Amino acid sequence: MQNVLKRFPDSATLHRRRGAFAGFLAGVAVPLLVVGVFIVSLRGYGITEEPPQPPQAYSNF
């Protein structure tokens, strides 16, 4: 059990590696934001929103 506990990082290690964690989060978040902006600019609406409905071409009987 002691060998398993030794493998977990302590607070000093986490503080020393904060740049790596920030880089990882930026590497995940920035592409998602760029793709989201690209999709909205191309389609005119977001992913979770309903697309705009075209005008009805026939009468409603």
KOLRO-851524 format. One record per residue: chain; y negated, z, x of N, C-alpha, C, O in turn. Coordinates in nm, 2 decimals, always signed. Example, Ala and Ser with C-alpha at 12.3 -4.5 7.8 and 13.67 -1.06 7.14 Angstrom:
REM KOLRO-851524
<unit = A; n.yy = +0.57; n.zz = +0.78; n.xx = +1.32; ca.yy = +0.45; ca.zz = +0.78; ca.xx = +1.23; c.yy = +0.33; c.zz = +0.78; c.xx = +1.32; o.yy = +0.33; o.zz = +0.85; o.xx = +1.42> .
<unit = A; n.yy = +0.22; n.zz = +0.71; n.xx = +1.28; ca.yy = +0.11; ca.zz = +0.71; ca.xx = +1.37; c.yy = +0.00; c.zz = +0.79; c.xx = +1.29; o.yy = -0.11; o.zz = +0.80; o.xx = +1.34> .
//
This chain:
REM KOLRO-851524
<unit = A; n.yy = +0.12; n.zz = +0.00; n.xx = +0.08; ca.yy = +0.00; ca.zz = +0.00; ca.xx = +0.00; c.yy = -0.13; c.zz = +0.00; c.xx = +0.09; o.yy = -0.23; o.zz = -0.06; o.xx = +0.05> .
<unit = A; n.yy = -0.12; n.zz = +0.07; n.xx = +0.20; ca.yy = -0.23; ca.zz = +0.07; ca.xx = +0.29; c.yy = -0.27; c.zz = -0.06; c.xx = +0.35; o.yy = -0.38; o.zz = -0.10; o.xx = +0.37> .
<unit = A; n.yy = -0.16; n.zz = -0.14; n.xx = +0.37; ca.yy = -0.19; ca.zz = -0.28; ca.xx = +0.43; c.yy = -0.26; c.zz = -0.36; c.xx = +0.32; o.yy = -0.35; o.zz = -0.45; o.xx = +0.36> .
<unit = A; n.yy = -0.23; n.zz = -0.35; n.xx = +0.20; ca.yy = -0.30; ca.zz = -0.42; ca.xx = +0.09; c.yy = -0.44; c.zz = -0.38; c.xx = +0.08; o.yy = -0.53; o.zz = -0.46; o.xx = +0.07> .
<unit = A; n.yy = -0.47; n.zz = -0.25; n.xx = +0.09; ca.yy = -0.60; ca.zz = -0.20; ca.xx = +0.08; c.yy = -0.69; c.zz = -0.24; c.xx = +0.20; o.yy = -0.81; o.zz = -0.26; o.xx = +0.19> .
<unit = A; n.yy = -0.63; n.zz = -0.25; n.xx = +0.32; ca.yy = -0.70; ca.zz = -0.29; ca.xx = +0.44; c.yy = -0.75; c.zz = -0.44; c.xx = +0.43; o.yy = -0.85; o.zz = -0.47; o.xx = +0.49> .
<unit = A; n.yy = -0.69; n.zz = -0.52; n.xx = +0.35; ca.yy = -0.72; ca.zz = -0.66; ca.xx = +0.34; c.yy = -0.85; c.zz = -0.68; c.xx = +0.25; o.yy = -0.91; o.zz = -0.79; o.xx = +0.26> .
<unit = A; n.yy = -0.88; n.zz = -0.59; n.xx = +0.16; ca.yy = -1.00; ca.zz = -0.60; ca.xx = +0.08; c.yy = -1.12; c.zz = -0.59; c.xx = +0.17; o.yy = -1.13; o.zz = -0.50; o.xx = +0.25> .
<unit = A; n.yy = -1.23; n.zz = -0.67; n.xx = +0.14; ca.yy = -1.35; ca.zz = -0.65; ca.xx = +0.22; c.yy = -1.43; c.zz = -0.53; c.xx = +0.18; o.yy = -1.43; o.zz = -0.48; o.xx = +0.07> .
<unit = A; n.yy = -1.49; n.zz = -0.47; n.xx = +0.28; ca.yy = -1.58; ca.zz = -0.35; ca.xx = +0.25; c.yy = -1.72; c.zz = -0.40; c.xx = +0.23; o.yy = -1.75; o.zz = -0.52; o.xx = +0.23> .
<unit = A; n.yy = -1.81; n.zz = -0.31; n.xx = +0.20; ca.yy = -1.95; ca.zz = -0.35; ca.xx = +0.16; c.yy = -2.02; c.zz = -0.41; c.xx = +0.28; o.yy = -2.11; o.zz = -0.50; o.xx = +0.26> .
<unit = A; n.yy = -1.99; n.zz = -0.37; n.xx = +0.40; ca.yy = -2.06; ca.zz = -0.44; ca.xx = +0.52; c.yy = -2.01; c.zz = -0.58; c.xx = +0.53; o.yy = -2.10; o.zz = -0.67; o.xx = +0.56> .
<unit = A; n.yy = -1.89; n.zz = -0.61; n.xx = +0.51; ca.yy = -1.84; ca.zz = -0.75; ca.xx = +0.51; c.yy = -1.91; c.zz = -0.83; c.xx = +0.40; o.yy = -1.95; o.zz = -0.95; o.xx = +0.43> .
<unit = A; n.yy = -1.92; n.zz = -0.78; n.xx = +0.28; ca.yy = -1.98; ca.zz = -0.85; ca.xx = +0.17; c.yy = -2.13; c.zz = -0.88; c.xx = +0.20; o.yy = -2.18; o.zz = -0.98; o.xx = +0.17> .
<unit = A; n.yy = -2.19; n.zz = -0.78; n.xx = +0.26; ca.yy = -2.34; ca.zz = -0.80; ca.xx = +0.30; c.yy = -2.35; c.zz = -0.90; c.xx = +0.41; o.yy = -2.44; o.zz = -0.98; o.xx = +0.41> .
<unit = A; n.yy = -2.26; n.zz = -0.90; n.xx = +0.50; ca.yy = -2.27; ca.zz = -1.00; ca.xx = +0.61; c.yy = -2.24; c.zz = -1.14; c.xx = +0.56; o.yy = -2.29; o.zz = -1.24; o.xx = +0.62> .
<unit = A; n.yy = -2.16; n.zz = -1.16; n.xx = +0.46; ca.yy = -2.12; ca.zz = -1.29; ca.xx = +0.41; c.yy = -2.20; c.zz = -1.33; c.xx = +0.29; o.yy = -2.16; o.zz = -1.42; o.xx = +0.22> .
<unit = A; n.yy = -2.31; n.zz = -1.27; n.xx = +0.27; ca.yy = -2.39; ca.zz = -1.30; ca.xx = +0.15; c.yy = -2.44; c.zz = -1.44; c.xx = +0.15; o.yy = -2.46; o.zz = -1.50; o.xx = +0.04> .
<unit = A; n.yy = -2.47; n.zz = -1.50; n.xx = +0.27; ca.yy = -2.51; ca.zz = -1.64; ca.xx = +0.28; c.yy = -2.40; c.zz = -1.74; c.xx = +0.23; o.yy = -2.42; o.zz = -1.84; o.xx = +0.17> .
<unit = A; n.yy = -2.27; n.zz = -1.70; n.xx = +0.26; ca.yy = -2.16; ca.zz = -1.78; ca.xx = +0.22; c.yy = -2.14; c.zz = -1.78; c.xx = +0.07; o.yy = -2.11; o.zz = -1.88; o.xx = +0.01> .
<unit = A; n.yy = -2.16; n.zz = -1.66; n.xx = +0.01; ca.yy = -2.15; ca.zz = -1.65; ca.xx = -0.13; c.yy = -2.26; c.zz = -1.72; c.xx = -0.20; o.yy = -2.24; o.zz = -1.79; o.xx = -0.30> .
<unit = A; n.yy = -2.38; n.zz = -1.71; n.xx = -0.15; ca.yy = -2.50; ca.zz = -1.78; ca.xx = -0.21; c.yy = -2.48; c.zz = -1.93; c.xx = -0.20; o.yy = -2.51; o.zz = -2.01; o.xx = -0.29> .
<unit = A; n.yy = -2.42; n.zz = -1.98; n.xx = -0.09; ca.yy = -2.39; ca.zz = -2.12; ca.xx = -0.07; c.yy = -2.29; c.zz = -2.17; c.xx = -0.17; o.yy = -2.30; o.zz = -2.28; o.xx = -0.22> .
<unit = A; n.yy = -2.19; n.zz = -2.09; n.xx = -0.19; ca.yy = -2.08; ca.zz = -2.13; ca.xx = -0.28; c.yy = -2.14; c.zz = -2.14; c.xx = -0.42; o.yy = -2.11; o.zz = -2.23; o.xx = -0.49> .
<unit = A; n.yy = -2.22; n.zz = -2.04; n.xx = -0.46; ca.yy = -2.28; ca.zz = -2.04; ca.xx = -0.60; c.yy = -2.37; c.zz = -2.16; c.xx = -0.61; o.yy = -2.37; o.zz = -2.22; o.xx = -0.72> .
<unit = A; n.yy = -2.45; n.zz = -2.19; n.xx = -0.51; ca.yy = -2.54; ca.zz = -2.30; ca.xx = -0.52; c.yy = -2.46; c.zz = -2.43; c.xx = -0.52; o.yy = -2.50; o.zz = -2.53; o.xx = -0.59> .
<unit = A; n.yy = -2.35; n.zz = -2.44; n.xx = -0.45; ca.yy = -2.27; ca.zz = -2.56; ca.xx = -0.45; c.yy = -2.20; c.zz = -2.58; c.xx = -0.58; o.yy = -2.17; o.zz = -2.70; o.xx = -0.61> .
<unit = A; n.yy = -2.18; n.zz = -2.48; n.xx = -0.66; ca.yy = -2.13; ca.zz = -2.50; ca.xx = -0.80; c.yy = -2.23; c.zz = -2.52; c.xx = -0.90; o.yy = -2.22; o.zz = -2.61; o.xx = -0.98> .
<unit = A; n.yy = -2.34; n.zz = -2.45; n.xx = -0.89; ca.yy = -2.45; ca.zz = -2.45; ca.xx = -0.99; c.yy = -2.53; c.zz = -2.58; c.xx = -0.99; o.yy = -2.56; o.zz = -2.64; o.xx = -1.09> .
<unit = A; n.yy = -2.57; n.zz = -2.62; n.xx = -0.87; ca.yy = -2.66; ca.zz = -2.73; ca.xx = -0.85; c.yy = -2.60; c.zz = -2.86; c.xx = -0.91; o.yy = -2.67; o.zz = -2.94; o.xx = -0.98> .
<unit = A; n.yy = -2.48; n.zz = -2.90; n.xx = -0.87; ca.yy = -2.42; ca.zz = -3.02; ca.xx = -0.93; c.yy = -2.41; c.zz = -3.02; c.xx = -1.08; o.yy = -2.43; o.zz = -3.12; o.xx = -1.15> .
<unit = A; n.yy = -2.38; n.zz = -2.90; n.xx = -1.14; ca.yy = -2.37; ca.zz = -2.89; ca.xx = -1.28; c.yy = -2.50; c.zz = -2.91; c.xx = -1.35; o.yy = -2.51; o.zz = -2.98; o.xx = -1.45> .
<unit = A; n.yy = -2.61; n.zz = -2.86; n.xx = -1.29; ca.yy = -2.74; ca.zz = -2.87; ca.xx = -1.34; c.yy = -2.79; c.zz = -3.02; c.xx = -1.33; o.yy = -2.85; o.zz = -3.07; o.xx = -1.42> .
<unit = A; n.yy = -2.76; n.zz = -3.08; n.xx = -1.22; ca.yy = -2.80; ca.zz = -3.22; ca.xx = -1.20; c.yy = -2.73; c.zz = -3.31; c.xx = -1.30; o.yy = -2.79; o.zz = -3.40; o.xx = -1.36> .
<unit = A; n.yy = -2.60; n.zz = -3.29; n.xx = -1.32; ca.yy = -2.52; ca.zz = -3.37; ca.xx = -1.41; c.yy = -2.57; c.zz = -3.35; c.xx = -1.56; o.yy = -2.58; o.zz = -3.44; o.xx = -1.63> .
<unit = A; n.yy = -2.61; n.zz = -3.22; n.xx = -1.59; ca.yy = -2.66; ca.zz = -3.19; ca.xx = -1.72; c.yy = -2.79; c.zz = -3.26; c.xx = -1.75; o.yy = -2.81; o.zz = -3.31; o.xx = -1.85> .
<unit = A; n.yy = -2.88; n.zz = -3.26; n.xx = -1.65; ca.yy = -3.01; ca.zz = -3.33; ca.xx = -1.66; c.yy = -2.99; c.zz = -3.48; c.xx = -1.68; o.yy = -3.05; o.zz = -3.54; o.xx = -1.76> .
<unit = A; n.yy = -2.89; n.zz = -3.53; n.xx = -1.60; ca.yy = -2.86; ca.zz = -3.68; ca.xx = -1.61; c.yy = -2.81; c.zz = -3.71; c.xx = -1.74; o.yy = -2.85; o.zz = -3.82; o.xx = -1.80> .
<unit = A; n.yy = -2.72; n.zz = -3.63; n.xx = -1.80; ca.yy = -2.66; ca.zz = -3.66; ca.xx = -1.93; c.yy = -2.77; c.zz = -3.66; c.xx = -2.04; o.yy = -2.77; o.zz = -3.74; o.xx = -2.12> .
<unit = A; n.yy = -2.85; n.zz = -3.56; n.xx = -2.03; ca.yy = -2.96; ca.zz = -3.54; ca.xx = -2.13; c.yy = -3.06; c.zz = -3.66; c.xx = -2.12; o.yy = -3.10; o.zz = -3.71; o.xx = -2.23> .
<unit = A; n.yy = -3.09; n.zz = -3.70; n.xx = -2.00; ca.yy = -3.19; ca.zz = -3.81; ca.xx = -1.99; c.yy = -3.13; c.zz = -3.94; c.xx = -2.03; o.yy = -3.20; o.zz = -4.03; o.xx = -2.08> .
<unit = A; n.yy = -3.00; n.zz = -3.96; n.xx = -2.01; ca.yy = -2.93; ca.zz = -4.08; ca.xx = -2.06; c.yy = -2.91; c.zz = -4.09; c.xx = -2.21; o.yy = -2.94; o.zz = -4.19; o.xx = -2.27> .
<unit = A; n.yy = -2.86; n.zz = -3.98; n.xx = -2.26; ca.yy = -2.82; ca.zz = -3.98; ca.xx = -2.40; c.yy = -2.93; c.zz = -3.94; c.xx = -2.50; o.yy = -2.94; o.zz = -3.98; o.xx = -2.61> .
<unit = A; n.yy = -3.02; n.zz = -3.85; n.xx = -2.45; ca.yy = -3.13; ca.zz = -3.81; ca.xx = -2.53; c.yy = -3.10; c.zz = -3.68; c.xx = -2.60; o.yy = -3.18; o.zz = -3.62; o.xx = -2.67> .
<unit = A; n.yy = -2.98; n.zz = -3.62; n.xx = -2.59; ca.yy = -2.94; ca.zz = -3.50; ca.xx = -2.65; c.yy = -2.84; c.zz = -3.43; c.xx = -2.56; o.yy = -2.78; o.zz = -3.50; o.xx = -2.47> .
<unit = A; n.yy = -2.82; n.zz = -3.30; n.xx = -2.57; ca.yy = -2.73; ca.zz = -3.23; ca.xx = -2.48; c.yy = -2.59; c.zz = -3.24; c.xx = -2.52; o.yy = -2.55; o.zz = -3.31; o.xx = -2.61> .
<unit = A; n.yy = -2.51; n.zz = -3.17; n.xx = -2.45; ca.yy = -2.36; ca.zz = -3.17; ca.xx = -2.47; c.yy = -2.32; c.zz = -3.11; c.xx = -2.60; o.yy = -2.23; o.zz = -3.16; o.xx = -2.67> .
<unit = A; n.yy = -2.38; n.zz = -2.99; n.xx = -2.63; ca.yy = -2.33; ca.zz = -2.92; ca.xx = -2.75; c.yy = -2.41; c.zz = -2.96; c.xx = -2.87; o.yy = -2.37; o.zz = -2.91; o.xx = -2.98> .
<unit = A; n.yy = -2.51; n.zz = -3.04; n.xx = -2.86; ca.yy = -2.59; ca.zz = -3.08; ca.xx = -2.98; c.yy = -2.52; c.zz = -3.20; c.xx = -3.05; o.yy = -2.45; o.zz = -3.27; o.xx = -2.99> .
<unit = A; n.yy = -2.55; n.zz = -3.21; n.xx = -3.18; ca.yy = -2.50; ca.zz = -3.32; ca.xx = -3.26; c.yy = -2.58; c.zz = -3.45; c.xx = -3.22; o.yy = -2.71; o.zz = -3.44; o.xx = -3.21> .
<unit = A; n.yy = -2.52; n.zz = -3.56; n.xx = -3.20; ca.yy = -2.59; ca.zz = -3.68; ca.xx = -3.17; c.yy = -2.68; c.zz = -3.72; c.xx = -3.29; o.yy = -2.64; o.zz = -3.69; o.xx = -3.41> .
<unit = A; n.yy = -2.79; n.zz = -3.79; n.xx = -3.27; ca.yy = -2.87; ca.zz = -3.83; ca.xx = -3.38; c.yy = -2.80; c.zz = -3.93; c.xx = -3.47; o.yy = -2.74; o.zz = -4.02; o.xx = -3.41> .
<unit = A; n.yy = -2.81; n.zz = -3.92; n.xx = -3.60; ca.yy = -2.74; ca.zz = -4.01; ca.xx = -3.69; c.yy = -2.82; c.zz = -4.13; c.xx = -3.71; o.yy = -2.94; o.zz = -4.12; o.xx = -3.74> .
<unit = A; n.yy = -2.76; n.zz = -4.25; n.xx = -3.71; ca.yy = -2.84; ca.zz = -4.37; ca.xx = -3.74; c.yy = -2.87; c.zz = -4.38; c.xx = -3.89; o.yy = -2.80; o.zz = -4.31; o.xx = -3.97> .
<unit = A; n.yy = -2.97; n.zz = -4.45; n.xx = -3.93; ca.yy = -3.00; ca.zz = -4.46; ca.xx = -4.07; c.yy = -2.89; c.zz = -4.52; c.xx = -4.15; o.yy = -2.82; o.zz = -4.61; o.xx = -4.10> .
<unit = A; n.yy = -2.87; n.zz = -4.47; n.xx = -4.27; ca.yy = -2.77; ca.zz = -4.52; ca.xx = -4.36; c.yy = -2.80; c.zz = -4.67; c.xx = -4.40; o.yy = -2.91; o.zz = -4.69; o.xx = -4.46> .
<unit = A; n.yy = -2.71; n.zz = -4.76; n.xx = -4.38; ca.yy = -2.73; ca.zz = -4.90; ca.xx = -4.41; c.yy = -2.69; c.zz = -4.94; c.xx = -4.55; o.yy = -2.71; o.zz = -5.05; o.xx = -4.60> .
<unit = A; n.yy = -2.62; n.zz = -4.85; n.xx = -4.62; ca.yy = -2.57; ca.zz = -4.88; ca.xx = -4.76; c.yy = -2.61; c.zz = -4.77; c.xx = -4.85; o.yy = -2.65; o.zz = -4.66; o.xx = -4.81> .
<unit = A; n.yy = -2.62; n.zz = -4.81; n.xx = -4.98; ca.yy = -2.66; ca.zz = -4.71; ca.xx = -5.08; c.yy = -2.55; c.zz = -4.61; c.xx = -5.11; o.yy = -2.43; o.zz = -4.64; o.xx = -5.09> .
<unit = A; n.yy = -2.58; n.zz = -4.49; n.xx = -5.16; ca.yy = -2.49; ca.zz = -4.39; ca.xx = -5.19; c.yy = -2.46; c.zz = -4.40; c.xx = -5.34; o.yy = -2.54; o.zz = -4.35; o.xx = -5.42> .
<unit = A; n.yy = -2.34; n.zz = -4.45; n.xx = -5.37; ca.yy = -2.31; ca.zz = -4.47; ca.xx = -5.52; c.yy = -2.26; c.zz = -4.34; c.xx = -5.57; o.yy = -2.22; o.zz = -4.34; o.xx = -5.69> .
//
